[in-house]
Amino acid sequence: MSIRKACATLEFDRSTYRRSGQAALENRIKEICHFRVRYGYRRVHVMLRREGWRHGQNNIRRIYRELGLQLRNKSRKRRDKAKLRDDRRPATRANETWATDFVHDQLATGGKLRVLTIIDIFSRFSPALEPRFTFRGTDVVAILERVCNEVGFPATIRVDQGSEFVSRDLDL
């Protein structure tokens, strides 16, 4: 008789039913996860298959989850970024520090407009406001070079972690 029919006959919830003899499997899963910390249940299942265990992947996943071995997604370390900001000094003269970022808006036609804003932190002067529909890293570099030739080069430029600002073109 199947487990499903037996539990239905006895009016017993199947989620509370546990097969006997799983203690050895639980111990082996714990051992694997102790030595292979970053292994998920799929990789553990592959290793158990190689050792001769004949349990399904869903069973391994259930036991893995019940044992509290689920892997956590690695969170970004905000403390590291905060450490990088410690050396920021307030601007004491014009053209010392510029901040760049994008402002977004949507047109009535549905098109999305992006405006590259460059602001001098000390004087609040904006050497460039460049609207476009799309920006690439090379576009940002060309605009910065044009503005620097007109106004002068700043000592530092502050940017966020946007894809246009972390490109190799801007680094060069």
PAZAPA-4460 file (N, C-alpha, C; in steps of 0.05 Angstrom, whole numbers, plus 32768, in hexadecimal, padded with zeros to 4 digits):
% residues 172
    n_x    n_y    n_z   ca_x   ca_y   ca_z    c_x    c_y    c_z   seq   type   mol
   8011   7FE8   8000   8000   8000   8000   8012   8019   8000     1      M     A
   800A   802D   7FF1   801A   8045   7FEF   8016   8057   8008     2      S     A
   8029   8068   800C   8028   807A   8024   8010   808C   8022     3      I     A
   800A   8096   8009   7FF4   80A8   8005   7FD9   809A   800D     4      R     A
   7FD5   8081   8005   7FBC   8073   800B   7FBB   806C   8029     5      K     A
   7FD2   8065   8034   7FD2   805E   8051   7FCC   8076   8062     6      A     A
   7FD7   808D   805B   7FD1   80A5   806B   7FB4   80AE   8067     7      C     A
   7FAA   80AB   804F   7F8E   80B2   804A   7F7B   80A0   805A     8      A     A
   7F81   8086   805B   7F70   8073   8069   7F70   8079   8087     9      T     A
   7F87   807F   8092   7F8A   8085   80AF   7F83   80A2   80B6    10      L     A
   7F7C   80B2   80A1   7F77   80CF   80A4   7F8F   80DC   80B2    11      E     A
   7FA6   80D6   80A7   7FBF   80DF   80B3   7FCC   80F2   809E    12      F     A
   7FD5   8109   80A6   7FE0   811C   8094   7FFB   8112   808A    13      D     A
   7FFF   8112   806F   8017   8107   8064   8030   8118   806A    14      R     A
   802C   8132   8070   8043   8143   8076   8050   813C   8090    15      S     A
   8041   812E   80A2   804C   8126   80BC   8058   810B   80BB    16      T     A
   8053   80FC   80A5   805F   80E1   80A3   807C   80E3   809C    17      Y     A
   808C   80D3   80AA   80A9   80D2   80A4   80B1   80B5   80A0    18      R     A
   80BF   80B0   808C   80C9   8095   8087   80DE   808E   809B    19      R     A
   80DE   8075   80A3   80F3   806C   80B6   810D   8069   80A7    20      S     A
   8123   806B   80B5   813D   8066   80A9   8148   807F   809B    21      G     A
   813E   8096   80A0   8149   80AE   8093   815E   80BC   80A5    22      Q     A
   8162   80B2   80BC   8176   80BE   80CE   8192   80BC   80C1    23      A     A
   8198   80A5   80B5   81B2   80A1   80A8   81B5   80B4   8090    24      A     A
   819F   80B8   8081   81A0   80CB   806B   81A4   80E8   8074    25      L     A
   8196   80EF   808A   8198   810A   8095   81B5   810E   809F    26      E     A
   81C1   80FA   80AC   81DC   80FD   80B6   81F0   8101   809E    27      N     A
   81EB   80F2   8089   81FD   80F4   8072   81FB   810F   8064    28      R     A
   81E2   8119   8062   81DE   8134   8057   81EC   8149   8068    29      I     A
   81EA   8146   8083   81F8   8159   8095   8216   8158   8091    30      K     A
   8221   813F   808E   823E   813C   808A   8247   814A   8071    31      E     A
   8238   8145   805B   823F   8151   8041   823F   8170   8044    32      I     A
   822A   817A   8050   8227   8197   8052   823B   81A3   8066    33      C     A
   8245   8193   8078   8259   819D   808B   8274   81A2   807C    34      H     A
   827A   818F   806A   8294   8192   805C   8291   81A2   8042    35      F     A
   827A   81A2   8036   8275   81B2   801E   8260   81C7   8024    36      R     A
   8269   81DD   8030   8256   81F1   803B   8245   81FE   8025    37      V     A
   824F   8203   800E   8240   8211   7FF9   8230   81FE   7FE7    38      R     A
   822E   81E5   7FEE   821F   81D2   7FDD   8201   81D6   7FE3    39      Y     A
   81F1   81D7   7FCF   81D4   81D7   7FD1   81C9   81BB   7FD1    40      G     A
   81AF   81B9   7FD2   81A3   819E   7FD4   81A7   818E   7FB9    41      Y     A
   81A8   819C   7FA3   81AD   818E   7F89   81C8   8181   7F89    42      R     A
   81DC   818F   7F91   81F7   8184   7F91   81FA   816E   7FA6    43      R     A
   81ED   8171   7FBD   81EC   815C   7FD1   81DF   8143   7FC6    44      V     A
   81C9   8147   7FB7   81BC   8130   7FAB   81CE   8121   7F98    45      H     A
   81DE   8130   7F88   81F0   8123   7F75   8205   8113   7F85    46      V     A
   8210   811E   7F9A   8224   8110   7FAA   8218   80F6   7FB7    47      M     A
   81FF   80F8   7FC1   81F2   80E1   7FCD   81ED   80CB   7FB8    48      L     A
   81E6   80D3   7FA0   81E2   80C0   7F8A   81FC   80B1   7F84    49      R     A
   8212   80C0   7F84   822C   80B3   7F7F   8233   809F   7F95    50      R     A
   822A   80A5   7FAD   8230   8093   7FC3   821D   807B   7FC4    51      E     A
   8208   807B   7FB4   81F6   8064   7FB3   81DB   8068   7FC0    52      G     A
   81D6   8080   7FCB   81BC   8085   7FD6   81A7   8088   7FC0    53      W     A
   8190   807D   7FC2   817C   807E   7FAE   8163   808D   7FB7    54      R     A
   8167   80A6   7FBD   8151   80B7   7FC6   814D   80CC   7FB0    55      H     A
   8134   80D5   7FAD   812E   80E9   7F9A   8137   8105   7FA2    56      G     A
   8139   8116   7F8E   8143   8131   7F93   8130   8141   7FA6    57      Q     A
   8116   813D   7FA2   8102   814B   7FB3   8105   8142   7FD1    58      N     A
   810A   8129   7FD5   810E   811F   7FF0   8127   812B   7FFD    59      N     A
   813D   812C   7FED   8155   8139   7FF7   8151   8156   7FFD    60      I     A
   8142   8163   7FEC   813C   8180   7FF0   812C   8184   8009    61      R     A
   8118   8173   800E   8108   8176   8026   8118   8172   803F    62      R     A
   8129   815D   8040   813A   8158   8057   814E   816F   805A    63      I     A
   815A   8178   8045   816D   818E   8045   8161   81A7   8051    64      Y     A
   8148   81AD   8049   813A   81C4   8053   8133   81C1   8071    65      R     A
   8129   81A9   8078   8122   81A3   8094   813A   81A6   80A7    66      E     A
   8151   819E   809D   8169   81A0   80AE   8174   81BD   80AF    67      L     A
   8167   81CF   80A1   8170   81EB   80A2   818A   81F1   8093    68      G     A
   818F   81E1   807E   81A8   81E4   8070   81A5   81F5   8057    69      L     A
   818E   8201   8052   818A   8211   803A   819F   8227   8038    70      Q     A
   81A9   822A   8020   81BD   823F   801C   81B0   825A   801B    71      L     A
   81BD   826E   8026   81B4   8289   8025   81C1   8297   800D    72      R     A
   81B3   82A9   8001   81BF   82B9   7FEC   81D3   82CC   7FF9    73      N     A
   81EA   82CF   7FED   81FE   82E1   7FF8   81F4   82FE   7FF6    74      K     A
   81F3   830B   800C   81EA   8327   800C   8201   8339   8006    75      S     A
   81FC   8350   7FFB   8211   8363   7FF5   821B   836F   800F    76      R     A
   8234   8373   8010   8240   837F   8028   823F   839D   8027    77      K     A
   822B   83A8   8035   8228   83C5   8035   823E   83D2   8045    78      R     A
   8249   83C3   8058   825E   83CF   8068   8277   83D6   8058    79      R     A
   827D   83C6   8044   8294   83CC   8033   8291   83E6   8024    80      D     A
   8279   83EB   801A   8274   8404   800C   8275   841C   801F    81      K     A
   826B   8418   8038   826C   842D   804B   8289   8434   8052    82      A     A
   829B   8420   8052   82B7   8426   8058   82C4   8436   8042    83      K     A
   82BB   8432   8029   82C6   8441   8013   82BD   845E   8015    84      L     A
   82A7   8463   8021   829C   847F   8023   82A9   848E   803A    85      R     A
   82B8   8481   804C   82C4   848F   8063   82D7   84A5   805B    86      D     A
   82E5   84A1   8044   82F9   84B5   803D   82ED   84CD   802E    87      D     A
   82D3   84CE   802B   82C7   84E5   801E   82C9   84FE   802F    88      R     A
   82D3   8512   8023   82D5   852C   8031   82C2   853F   8023    89      R     A
   82B7   8552   8032   82A5   8565   8025   82B6   8577   8012    90      P     A
   82A9   857F   7FFC   82B7   8590   7FE8   82BC   85AB   7FF4    91      A     A
   82D4   85B6   7FF0   82DB   85D0   7FFB   82DE   85E6   7FE6    92      T     A
   82DE   85DE   7FCC   82E0   85F1   7FB7   82D1   85E7   7F9E    93      R     A
   82CC   85F9   7F8C   82BE   85F2   7F74   82CF   85DF   7F63    94      A     A
   82C3   85CE   7F54   82D0   85BC   7F41   82E2   85A7   7F4F    95      N     A
   82DD   85A3   7F69   82ED   858F   7F78   82E0   8573   7F75    96      E     A
   82C5   8572   7F79   82B7   8559   7F79   829D   855C   7F68    97      T     A
   829A   8549   7F55   8281   8548   7F46   8272   852F   7F4D    98      W     A
   8258   8530   7F4C   8247   8519   7F50   8237   8514   7F36    99      A     A
   8236   84FC   7F2D   8227   84F6   7F15   8213   84E0   7F1A   100      T     A
   81FB   84E2   7F0E   81E7   84CE   7F11   81D2   84D2   7EFA   101      D     A
   81C0   84C0   7EF9   81AB   84C2   7EE4   8190   84C8   7EF1   102      F     A
   8181   84D9   7EE3   8165   84DF   7EEA   8154   84D3   7ED4   103      V     A
   813E   84C5   7EDC   812D   84B7   7EC9   8112   84C5   7EC7   104      H     A
   8106   84C4   7EB0   80EB   84CE   7EAC   80DF   84BF   7E95   105      D     A
   80C5   84C0   7E93   80B7   84B2   7E7D   80A6   84C6   7E6E   106      Q     A
   80A8   84C5   7E53   8099   84D6   7E42   807C   84CD   7E40   107      L     A
   806B   84DF   7E35   804F   84D8   7E32   804C   84C1   7E1D   108      A     A
   805F   84BF   7E0B   805E   84A9   7DF7   8067   848E   7E02   109      T     A
   8071   848E   7E1A   807A   8475   7E27   8098   8472   7E27   110      G     A
   80A7   8482   7E17   80C4   8480   7E17   80D0   8489   7E31   111      G     A
   80E6   847C   7E39   80F3   8483   7E52   810B   8495   7E4C   112      K     A
   810C   84AB   7E59   8121   84BF   7E55   8134   84BE   7E6D   113      L     A
   814E   84BE   7E67   8162   84BE   7E7C   8172   84D8   7E79   114      R     A
   8178   84E5   7E90   8188   84FD   7E8F   81A0   84F9   7EA1   115      V     A
   81B8   84FC   7E94   81D1   84FA   7EA3   81D6   8515   7EB0   116      L     A
   81D7   8515   7ECB   81DB   852E   7EDA   81F7   852E   7EE6   117      T     A
   8205   8543   7EE2   8220   8547   7EEE   821E   8560   7EFF   118      I     A
   8224   855E   7F19   8222   8575   7F2B   823B   8579   7F3A   119      I     A
   8244   8592   7F3C   825B   8599   7F4D   8250   859A   7F6A   120      D     A
   825C   858B   7F7C   8252   8588   7F97   8254   85A3   7FA6   121      I     A
   8269   85B1   7FA3   826E   85CA   7FB2   825C   85E0   7FA9   122      F     A
   825C   85E7   7F8F   824D   85FE   7F85   8231   85F8   7F7C   123      S     A
   822A   85DE   7F7B   8210   85D5   7F71   820B   85DE   7F53   124      R     A
   8220   85E3   7F45   821F   85E9   7F29   821E   85CE   7F1A   125      F     A
   820D   85CE   7F05   820A   85B6   7EF5   8217   85BA   7EDA   126      S     A
   822F   85AF   7ED6   823D   85B3   7EBC   8230   85A4   7EA5   127      P     A
   821F   858F   7EAB   8212   8581   7E95   81F8   8574   7E9E   128      A     A
   81E4   8577   7E8D   81CB   8568   7E8F   81C6   855D   7E73   129      L     A
   81CB   8544   7E6F   81CA   8538   7E55   81B3   8524   7E53   130      E     A
   819D   852B   7E44   8187   8519   7E41   818A   8506   7E29   131      P     A
   8184   84ED   7E2D   8184   84D9   7E17   8171   84C3   7E1E   132      R     A
   816C   84B2   7E0B   815B   849B   7E10   816C   8483   7E1A   133      F     A
   8184   8481   7E11   8196   846C   7E1A   81B2   8477   7E1E   134      T     A
   81BF   846C   7E33   81DB   8474   7E38   81EC   845A   7E3A   135      F     A
   8204   845C   7E2F   8217   8447   7E32   822F   8453   7E41   136      R     A
   8241   8442   7E49   8259   844C   7E57   8269   845F   7E46   137      G     A
   826B   8459   7E2C   827B   846B   7E1A   826D   8486   7E17   138      T     A
   8252   8487   7E18   8244   84A0   7E17   824A   84B2   7E30   139      D     A
   824B   84A5   7E47   8250   84B3   7E60   826D   84BE   7E5F   140      V     A
   8280   84AE   7E55   829C   84B7   7E53   829E   84CF   7E40   141      V     A
   8290   84CE   7E29   8292   84E4   7E16   8287   84FE   7E22   142      A     A
   8271   84FC   7E30   8265   8513   7E3D   8277   851F   7E52   143      I     A
   8283   850D   7E63   8295   8516   7E78   82AE   8524   7E6C   144      L     A
   82B9   8519   7E57   82D0   8525   7E4A   82C9   8540   7E3E   145      E     A
   82B2   8543   7E32   82A9   855D   7E26   82A6   8571   7E3C   146      R     A
   8299   856A   7E52   8294   857D   7E68   82AE   8584   7E76   147      V     A
   82C0   8571   7E7A   82DA   8577   7E87   82EB   858A   7E75   148      C     A
   82EA   8587   7E5B   82F8   8599   7E4A   82ED   85B5   7E4B   149      N     A
   82D2   85B8   7E4F   82C5   85D2   7E51   82C9   85DF   7E6C   150      E     A
   82C4   85D1   7E81   82C4   85DC   7E9C   82DE   85D8   7EAB   151      V     A
   82EB   85C2   7EA6   8304   85BB   7EB5   82FF   85A0   7EC2   152      G     A
   8315   8593   7EC8   8314   8578   7ED4   8310   857A   7EF2   153      F     A
   82FE   856A   7EFE   82FA   856A   7F1B   830F   8558   7F28   154      P     A
   8313   855B   7F42   8326   854A   7F50   831B   852E   7F53   155      A     A
   8301   852C   7F59   82F4   8511   7F5C   82D8   8513   7F50   156      T     A
   82CF   84FB   7F48   82B3   84F8   7F3D   82A6   84E2   7F4D   157      I     A
   828F   84E7   7F58   8280   84D3   7F67   826A   84C8   7F55   158      R     A
   8269   84AD   7F54   8255   84A0   7F44   8249   8489   7F55   159      V     A
   8231   8480   7F4C   8225   8469   7F59   822E   8450   7F4A   160      D     A
   8222   8439   7F50   822A   8420   7F45   8219   8418   7F2C   161      Q     A
   8210   842C   7F1D   8200   8427   7F05   8212   841A   7EEF   162      G     A
   8204   840C   7EDD   8213   83FE   7EC8   8224   8410   7EB6   163      S     A
   821B   8429   7EB3   822A   843C   7EA2   8243   8446   7EB0   164      E     A
   8242   8446   7ECB   8259   8451   7EDA   826D   843C   7EE2   165      F     A
   8266   8423   7EE1   827A   840E   7EE9   8286   8401   7ED0   166      V     A
   8282   840D   7EB9   828D   8401   7EA1   82AB   8405   7E9E   167      S     A
   82B7   83F6   7E8E   82D4   83F8   7E8A   82DB   8412   7E7C   168      R     A
   82C9   841C   7E6B   82CF   8435   7E5C   82D3   844C   7E70   169      D     A
   82C2   844D   7E85   82C4   8463   7E98   82DE   8460   7EA9   170      L     A
   82E5   8447   7EAF   82FE   8443   7EBE   8317   844C   7EAE   171      D     A
   8317   8447   7E94   832D   844F   7E84   832E   846D   7E81   172      L     A
***
